[in-house]
């Protein structure tokens, strides 16, 4: 009899013990019915009717975060499904509950709802079947054109390639923008940041780059093709709709995938979208093809991640971002790479976009991403309002590895332009104070003004590299020094029209040789001088 009493005393805790269990456990945040049923099961030593390993129950829900009891064997970043059909992802694994972020409207979830493990880490469909479609962060089509029958799926959080499979960047990734291809060239497999305030033309550079790939994707050579993925994070739906229309009109949608997590989507979807897009791009990279991915923009992804982290009660750091916000972006951007021939020779080029506040590039997220990437294109509001578009600050923009991939012809003409523009910026600052300038200084000023005019370019009109070479050649060699700066843009249009109509053979030679041989140089010089001799703007 005494032994039985001792056994009962061990099984049934005292009221004090039960109260302590209630007050120290996060379960006390749960509703009374849920808590009392869990407590009753613990006291009576019963096993829960549902299988604790595979299902759990919602203890609390709010702000897109569900606290779930059960799910003992769940993995980090595993998918779960709520009884309402909504999906979520387990992010916080705590001793007696799991913090789940909800991919959708949390109003559809109630306390006490059953949560099922999906048994798989978050993955998305990948493959060429996605080209031409608009999908959400989970790869579900949202363009109203039916289901996508892909043959394979890929985890979104896959590790970046190691050191051995990589090779240095060696092929050019042409944007069709004169200022970029000549001064901050980008190679296939590079990460080049586009940074600037709002309304400075960051997205315009990205869209022009996608449109410019049409000339390569229409050709039969698979090695030249570049498939594009555009990830829209936290943008307006109307903006994404305009973008799709613009790409469709330019016949560029057929080689592009758009992954959209708009401003009205849940924060976890905005956090996930870049990783989903990256997994889709890696399919091309790992199959020996070339892909370009644009993240527009990563500032909004960081904000979504901050929101999730604070609601999951992770400790905040600088600017209230969590401590691992650097890792958030580094693990994403490290997945862009140029693979060596033993691994197929494919590449994934990344163009992340970051929005600054009042040109402050020393804020937390901008400095993080600048340190991860291989260079940046810095856009300035002041230049934009002056009419210099694209508004690229040539002094602050750099490409750390792209010059190795630049075509030789462009190197020959653009090498001097960098120097000329640097000297012009230096002299222009002093020229404001004094009017009596010597002849060489005046020449530098004149040349700089004309080259700045020459680098202006309209939106959605990317240029082939051989056309850029002939135009920049005329400016760098000083043939435009006598021309009025306001007439430069008109000259460029007329000159290109003339060359395209009468000298296709010269353009073909530059394109195929990839360099300006002495004979080509002589022919180009004669062509420019002959055109200018009879030119009346």
C-alpha positions in Angstrom: 0.0 0.0 0.0 2.8 2.4 0.9 4.6 1.7 -2.3 1.5 2.6 -4.3 1.1 5.9 -2.5 4.8 6.7 -3.2 4.2 5.9 -6.9 1.1 8.2 -7.0 3.0 11.0 -5.3 5.7 10.7 -8.0 3.3 10.8 -10.9 0.9 13.5 -9.7 2.9 16.7 -8.9 1.8 19.0 -6.1 -0.2 22.1 -6.8 2.9 24.1 -6.2 4.8 22.0 -8.8 2.0 22.3 -11.3 1.9 26.1 -10.8 5.7 26.3 -11.3 5.4 24.2 -14.5 2.7 26.6 -15.7 4.6 29.9 -14.9 8.0 28.9 -16.2 7.0 27.3 -19.4 6.1 29.4 -22.6 2.9 27.2 -22.5 1.4 29.7 -20.1 0.9 32.0 -23.0 -1.5 29.5 -24.6 -5.2 29.7 -24.2 -6.7 28.0 -21.0 -8.4 25.0 -22.9 -5.1 24.1 -24.7 -3.0 24.5 -21.6 -5.3 22.5 -19.3 -5.5 19.6 -21.8 -1.7 19.5 -22.2 -1.3 19.7 -18.3 -3.9 17.0 -17.8 -2.1 14.7 -20.3 1.2 15.3 -18.5 -0.2 14.6 -15.0 -2.0 11.5 -16.0 1.0 10.3 -18.0 -1.1 9.8 -21.1 0.4 9.9 -24.5 -1.3 12.5 -26.7 -3.8 10.9 -29.1 -2.3 12.6 -32.1 1.3 11.6 -33.1 3.5 14.2 -31.4 6.3 13.5 -33.8 4.3 14.5 -36.9 1.6 16.9 -35.7 1.3 19.7 -33.2 -1.2 22.3 -32.0 -1.2 26.1 -32.3 -0.7 27.7 -28.8 -0.8 31.3 -30.0 -1.0 33.1 -33.3 -0.4 36.8 -34.1 1.7 39.1 -36.4 2.4 36.2 -38.8 4.1 34.1 -36.1 2.5 30.8 -34.7 3.8 29.2 -31.5 3.2 25.4 -31.9 3.3 22.7 -29.2 4.5 19.3 -30.3 6.4 18.6 -33.6 9.2 17.1 -31.5 11.4 16.0 -34.4 10.9 18.9 -36.7 14.0 20.4 -38.5 14.9 24.0 -38.9 13.4 25.6 -42.0 11.1 22.6 -42.5 7.7 23.3 -44.1 4.5 22.8 -42.0 0.9 22.8 -43.0 -2.0 24.3 -40.9 -5.5 22.8 -40.9 -6.7 25.8 -42.9 -4.3 24.7 -45.8 -1.9 27.6 -45.1 1.8 26.7 -45.1 4.5 27.9 -42.8 8.2 27.4 -42.0 9.7 26.4 -38.6 12.4 29.0 -37.7 12.7 28.9 -33.9 13.2 25.5 -32.3 12.7 26.0 -28.5 12.6 23.4 -25.7 8.8 23.1 -25.6 7.4 25.0 -28.6 8.3 25.8 -32.2 8.2 29.3 -33.7 6.6 29.1 -37.1 6.4 31.9 -39.7 3.2 31.8 -41.7 3.3 32.1 -45.5 0.0 34.0 -45.8 -2.8 35.6 -43.8 -2.6 34.5 -40.1 -6.3 35.4 -39.6 -7.1 32.0 -41.1 -5.4 30.2 -38.2 -6.9 29.8 -34.7 -5.6 28.7 -31.3 -5.8 24.9 -31.0 -5.6 24.2 -34.8 -3.7 21.1 -35.8 -0.3 21.6 -37.5 1.2 18.9 -39.7 4.9 18.4 -40.6 5.5 18.4 -44.3 8.6 16.2 -43.9 10.6 18.4 -46.3 12.7 21.5 -46.1 11.2 24.4 -48.1 11.7 23.8 -51.8 10.6 25.3 -55.2 10.0 24.0 -58.7 13.0 24.6 -61.1 13.6 24.2 -64.8 13.1 25.8 -68.2 9.3 25.3 -67.9 9.3 28.4 -65.6 10.6 30.7 -68.3 8.0 33.3 -69.3 6.0 32.9 -66.1 5.3 35.0 -63.0 5.5 33.0 -59.7 5.3 33.7 -56.0 8.0 32.9 -53.5 7.0 29.3 -53.3 7.0 28.9 -57.1 3.2 28.9 -57.5 2.1 30.6 -60.7 0.3 33.9 -60.2 -0.1 35.0 -63.8 -3.4 33.2 -64.4 -1.9 31.0 -67.1 -2.4 27.6 -65.4 -0.1 25.2 -63.7 3.6 24.8 -64.5 4.6 21.2 -65.1 8.3 21.2 -63.9 10.2 18.0 -63.8 12.3 18.8 -60.7 12.3 20.7 -57.4 15.2 22.3 -55.5 15.7 23.3 -51.9 15.8 27.1 -51.5 18.5 27.2 -48.8 21.1 25.2 -50.6 24.8 25.8 -49.7 27.0 27.9 -52.1 29.5 26.1 -54.2 32.9 25.5 -52.6 36.3 26.8 -53.7 37.3 24.0 -56.0 34.4 24.1 -58.4 34.8 27.8 -59.1 36.9 29.6 -61.6 37.7 33.3 -62.1 35.3 35.5 -64.1 36.2 35.5 -67.8 33.2 36.1 -70.0 31.5 39.5 -70.3 27.9 40.0 -69.2 26.8 42.8 -71.5 24.2 45.2 -70.1 23.9 47.3 -73.3 24.4 50.4 -71.2 27.5 52.4 -72.4 28.5 53.8 -69.0 28.4 50.3 -67.4 30.0 48.2 -70.2 32.8 50.7 -70.7 33.6 51.9 -67.1 32.2 49.2 -64.7 32.2 46.1 -66.8 30.4 43.0 -65.4 31.5 39.4 -66.0 29.4 36.2 -66.0 29.5 34.9 -62.4 30.1 38.3 -60.8 28.1 40.0 -58.1 27.7 43.7 -58.9 25.6 45.9 -56.6 23.3 48.6 -57.9 23.0 51.2 -55.1 21.3 54.5 -54.9 18.4 56.5 -53.5 14.8 56.0 -54.5 13.9 57.2 -58.0 17.5 57.2 -59.4 17.0 54.5 -62.1 18.2 51.4 -60.3 15.5 49.1 -61.7 15.9 50.7 -65.2 19.5 49.4 -65.3 18.4 45.9 -64.4 15.5 45.9 -67.0 17.8 47.3 -69.7 20.2 44.4 -69.0 17.4 41.8 -69.3 16.2 43.4 -72.6 19.8 43.5 -74.0 20.1 39.7 -73.6 17.6 39.2 -76.5 20.3 39.5 -79.1 22.2 36.6 -77.5 19.1 34.5 -76.6 17.7 34.7 -80.2 21.0 33.2 -81.5 21.5 29.4 -81.6 24.7 29.3 -79.5 23.6 27.9 -76.1 26.9 29.1 -74.5 26.1 32.7 -75.4 22.5 32.6 -74.0 21.8 34.2 -70.7 18.5 33.3 -68.9 17.2 36.0 -66.5 15.4 35.8 -63.2 13.9 39.0 -61.7 13.0 38.9 -58.0 10.6 41.7 -57.0 10.7 42.1 -53.2 8.2 44.4 -51.4 7.2 46.3 -54.6 3.8 47.5 -55.6 1.7 45.0 -57.6 1.1 47.7 -60.3 4.9 48.1 -60.6 5.4 44.4 -61.2 2.5 44.4 -63.7 4.2 47.3 -65.7 7.5 45.4 -65.6 5.9 42.2 -67.1 4.2 44.3 -69.8 7.5 46.1 -70.6 9.4 42.8 -70.9 6.6 41.2 -73.0 6.6 44.2 -75.4 10.4 43.8 -75.8 9.9 40.1 -76.4 12.2 39.4 -73.4 9.7 37.5 -71.3 10.4 34.2 -73.1 13.8 33.9 -71.4 12.8 35.5 -68.1 11.3 34.2 -64.8 9.7 36.7 -62.5 9.5 35.9 -58.8 7.2 38.3 -57.0 6.7 38.9 -53.3 4.8 42.2 -53.3 4.4 44.7 -50.4 1.0 43.1 -49.5 2.5 39.6 -49.1 3.5 38.3 -45.7 7.0 39.2 -44.5 8.2 35.5 -44.6 7.4 35.4 -48.3 9.5 38.6 -48.9 12.3 37.0 -46.9 12.1 33.7 -48.9 11.7 35.2 -52.5 15.4 35.8 -53.2 16.4 32.3 -52.1 13.6 30.8 -54.3 14.8 32.9 -57.3 18.4 31.8 -56.6 17.4 28.1 -56.6 15.8 28.6 -60.0 18.9 30.3 -61.3 21.2 27.6 -59.9 19.4 25.1 -62.1 20.8 26.8 -65.2 24.3 27.3 -63.5 24.6 23.6 -62.6 23.5 22.4 -66.0 26.4 24.3 -67.8 24.2 27.3 -68.8 24.3 30.9 -67.9 21.8 32.9 -65.8 21.4 36.4 -64.4 19.5 37.1 -61.2 18.3 40.5 -60.1 17.2 41.1 -56.5 15.1 44.2 -56.4 15.7 45.1 -53.7 17.5 43.5 -50.7 16.9 46.4 -48.4 13.2 45.3 -48.2 14.3 41.7 -47.6 16.4 42.8 -44.7 13.4 44.8 -43.3 11.1 41.7 -43.7 13.7 39.6 -41.9 14.1 42.2 -39.1 10.3 42.1 -38.6 10.2 38.3 -38.4 13.3 38.1 -36.0 11.9 40.7 -33.6 8.5 38.9 -33.5 10.3 35.7 -32.9 12.0 37.5 -29.9 15.5 37.2 -31.3 17.8 39.8 -29.8 18.2 43.0 -32.0 21.5 44.5 -32.9 22.5 47.7 -34.9 19.4 49.5 -36.4 17.3 46.8 -34.7 18.4 44.2 -37.3 19.2 40.8 -35.9 22.9 39.7 -35.5 22.8 37.4 -38.5 21.6 39.9 -41.1 25.1 39.9 -42.7 24.8 36.1 -43.1 21.3 36.6 -44.6 22.8 38.3 -47.6 26.2 36.6 -47.7 24.8 33.1 -48.0 22.5 34.4 -50.8 25.1 36.3 -52.9 27.8 33.6 -52.5 25.6 31.3 -54.6 26.4 33.4 -57.6 29.5 31.9 -59.2 31.4 31.0 -62.4 31.9 27.2 -62.4 35.0 25.5 -63.9 34.8 23.2 -67.0 34.8 20.1 -64.8 31.6 21.3 -63.2 29.9 22.2 -66.5 31.3 25.8 -67.0 27.9 27.4 -66.1 27.5 30.7 -64.3 25.1 32.7 -62.2 25.5 36.4 -62.2 23.8 38.5 -59.4 22.8 42.1 -59.6 21.5 42.9 -56.1 19.8 46.3 -55.6 20.0 48.4 -52.4 18.1 51.5 -51.7 19.9 54.2 -49.7 18.5 57.0 -47.6 19.8 60.5 -48.7 22.8 58.9 -50.4 24.1 57.4 -47.1 26.2 54.4 -48.2 27.7 54.0 -44.8 24.4 52.7 -43.2 24.3 49.1 -42.0 22.8 47.1 -44.9 24.6 49.1 -47.7 28.0 48.5 -46.1 27.2 44.9 -45.6 26.3 44.3 -49.2 29.1 46.4 -50.6 31.6 44.2 -48.7 30.0 41.0 -50.0 29.8 42.0 -53.7 32.5 42.4 -56.4 31.9 46.0 -57.0 29.0 48.6 -57.1 27.3 50.9 -59.5 26.5 54.0 -57.5 23.6 56.1 -58.7 23.1 59.7 -57.5 20.0 61.8 -57.2 21.9 65.0 -58.1 23.2 63.6 -61.4 19.7 62.3 -62.2 18.2 65.7 -61.8 20.9 67.3 -63.9 19.8 65.1 -66.7 22.8 62.7 -66.7 21.0 59.4 -67.1 21.9 56.7 -66.2 22.9 58.7 -63.2 26.1 56.7 -62.5 28.8 58.4 -60.3 31.8 57.2 -62.3 34.2 58.0 -59.4 32.5 55.9 -56.7 31.4 53.0 -59.0 33.8 50.1 -59.4 34.0 46.6 -60.8 36.6 44.5 -59.0 36.7 41.6 -61.4 34.8 42.6 -64.5 37.7 44.2 -66.4 39.1 40.7 -66.8 36.0 39.8 -68.8 35.7 43.0 -70.8 36.1 42.6 -74.6 39.5 43.8 -75.9 37.9 46.3 -78.3 36.1 48.0 -75.4 39.2 47.9 -73.3 41.1 49.7 -76.1 38.7 52.6 -76.3 37.4 52.8 -72.7 40.8 52.6 -70.9 41.5 56.2 -71.8 38.0 57.3 -71.0 38.4 56.4 -67.3 41.5 58.5 -67.1 40.0 61.4 -69.0 36.9 61.5 -66.8 38.9 61.2 -63.6 41.1 64.2 -64.7 37.9 66.1 -65.8 36.3 65.7 -62.3 39.5 66.9 -60.7 39.8 70.0 -62.9 36.1 70.8 -62.9 36.2 71.4 -59.1 39.0 74.1 -59.6 37.5 75.6 -62.8 34.6 77.0 -60.7 37.0 79.4 -58.9 39.2 80.8 -61.7 38.5 81.8 -65.3 42.1 82.0 -66.6 42.8 78.3 -67.4 45.8 77.1 -69.5 45.1 75.3 -72.8 45.7 71.8 -71.5 43.3 72.3 -68.6 40.7 73.8 -71.0 41.1 70.7 -73.3 40.5 68.4 -70.3 37.4 70.3 -69.4 36.0 70.2 -73.0 36.8 66.6 -73.4 35.2 65.6 -70.1 32.0 67.5 -70.9 31.7 65.8 -74.2 32.4 62.3 -72.8 29.8 62.8 -70.1 27.3 63.8 -72.8 28.3 60.7 -74.8 27.6 58.4 -71.9 23.9 59.5 -71.6 21.5 56.9 -72.9 17.7 56.6 -73.1 15.8 54.0 -71.2 14.9 50.6 -72.8 17.4 51.2 -75.7 20.4 48.9 -74.9 23.2 49.0 -77.5 25.2 46.2 -78.9 28.9 46.2 -77.8 30.2 47.0 -81.3 27.9 50.0 -81.6 29.2 51.3 -78.2 32.8 50.9 -79.4 32.4 53.0 -82.5 30.6 55.8 -80.6 33.0 55.9 -77.7 36.0 55.7 -80.2 34.8 59.0 -81.7 34.7 60.7 -78.3 37.9 59.4 -76.8 40.1 60.1 -79.8 39.1 63.7 -79.6 37.1 63.9 -82.9 34.1 65.5 -81.1 36.1 68.2 -79.3 34.9 70.8 -81.8 31.3 69.7 -81.7 28.8 71.6 -79.4 28.1 69.5 -76.3 24.3 69.9 -76.8 24.6 68.3 -80.2 26.5 65.2 -79.0 23.3 63.0 -78.5 22.0 64.0 -81.9 25.4 63.2 -83.5 25.4 59.8 -81.9 22.0 58.9 -83.3 22.9 60.1 -86.8 26.3 58.5 -86.8 24.9 55.1 -85.7 22.1 55.3 -88.3 24.8 56.0 -90.9 27.1 53.1 -89.8 24.2 50.6 -89.6 23.0 51.6 -93.0 26.4 51.6 -94.8 29.1 49.8 -92.8 27.6 46.6 -91.3 30.8 44.9 -92.4 32.9 47.1 -90.0 30.5 46.3 -87.1 30.7 42.6 -87.9 34.5 42.7 -87.9 34.6 44.4 -84.5 32.0 41.9 -83.1 33.9 38.8 -84.4 37.5 39.9 -83.8 36.6 41.3 -80.3 39.4 43.8 -80.8 40.4 46.9 -82.9 43.2 45.6 -85.1 45.3 48.3 -86.8 43.5 47.9 -90.1 40.1 48.2 -88.4 41.3 51.2 -86.3 42.4 53.0 -89.5 39.1 52.2 -91.2 37.1 53.5 -88.2 39.2 56.7 -88.0 38.5 57.4 -91.7 34.8 56.7 -91.3 34.4 59.1 -88.3 36.4 61.9 -90.0 34.5 61.5 -93.3 31.2 61.6 -91.5 32.1 64.7 -89.4 33.4 66.5 -92.5 30.0 66.8 -94.1 28.0 66.7 -90.8 25.5 69.4 -90.1 23.6 68.8 -86.9 
